Amino acid sequence: MTLAHTSAAAAAAVAEAHRREWAFVLAATVRVTRDLDLAEECCQDAYAQALTSWAADGVPARPGGWLTTVARRRALDALRHESVVRRTLPLLVADEVEPAADEVLAAAEGTIPDDRLRLICTCCHPALAQEAQIALTLRLVCGLTTGEVARAFLVSEPTMAARITRAKKKIASARIPYRVPSAGELPSRIEAVLDVVHLVFTTGHTAPAGADLVRRDLVERSIDLARMLRALLPASPDVAGLLALVLLTDSRRATRVDSGGRLVLLEEQDRSRWDRQEIDEGVALVRAALSSAPPRRFALQAAIAAVHAQSTTWESTDWQRIVGLYDALLQAWPSPVVALNRAVAVGLAHGPAAGLAAIDALTDEPQLAGYSYAAAARADFLRRLGRFDEARLAYDEALLLTENATERVFLETRLAGLP
């Protein structure tokens, strides 16, 4: 094999290790440094060294263990300098005794997963604002660069850098412990973690703005996070529900736009191209998620997605069942957006007049005033009822509230097609 091929193979292995192992390597290194910035620097150095070492010596059998060992050694070297010790000691609080080297290597194989859970719970601590939780999760757990995180949420890189820096300082000043929450704290803390992962997914599934409907990078990062949580908390029905929801929703990704990049509605999608592997896995997870009584938010959302995924045609969709699931979801998680989705399901189960009436009953909800999907759903029912002048006004309103280019083209086409 030529030097170029060897270097290319090493680079590919490093990229794969970054995607799969970054969270563990960083989490294990933070336990040494108790300083997020220093841990990041040491991890980045370890990945940089891997590019040359793996090209010369070959890819190790356990890439995560190799990277963790190198990153932690660099951290220990840095901590030997007194100035660094003074800087890091007041920061993150680590309650546990440092693991031995063989524990670190075992953890890289997935047998001691707590370090990653520590990192996720630190990023999603309730003392941080949700935007900071999301930014830190993408930056530290997913390993995105600050520029990539900034592009994901349509802000400048300096703005996002400042946001991440403030969040890290908050962790230090508030003495947020670097640990897995206690049994009593864990349910409420995991709920915040799941909210962040779900928000990352929904932001990628339908990008708030830009030319593309889907942000593939955010979708795949959120699925990775959901899988990680499932591995860490296999008995949690909430985690099973979240993973089921993102898999079942993502299973339609290939059919959501046509070859020209135009939006394709669910009723028009080629269901033979849906990802059956994701659907089968998601449906099995829904059963596990529904094991808790009463079923909770993500389990019910996943159950709704499963009805769609298991319907062989649009016409065979059991809309009555979907309305019933939305009724249960409104009990478990009251939300104007859930009420709007239920109203749409009512219209598809009982006709556009019933759907329009259900949407109009929500007009006083302030959360829906700037929500483009409320106007778009109302416009569609008005169009079906032949009330074209009112439909035009509703489509105009939806266009004013929509920044995603793919969705705008769809709405403009519908508007132009009105008699």
Secondary structure by P-SEA (a helix, b strand, c coil): ccaaaaaaaaaaaaaaaaaccaaaaaaaaaaacccaaaaaaaaaaaaaaaaaaaaaccccccaaaaaaaaaaaaaaaaaccaaaaaacccccccccccccaaaaaaaaacccaaaaaaaaaaaacccccaaaaaaaaaaccccccaaaaaaaacccaaaaaaaaaaaaaaaaaaccccccccccaaaaaaaaaaaaaaaaaaaaacccccccccaaaaaaaaaaaaaaaaaaccccaaaaaaaaaaaaaacccccccccccccccccccccccccaaaaaaaaaaaaaaaccccccaaaaaaaaaaaaaacccccccaaaaaaaaaaaaaaacccaaaaaaaaaaaaaaccaaaaaaaaaaacccccccccaaaaaaaaaaaaaacaaaaaaaaaaaaaaacccaaaaaaaaaaaaacc
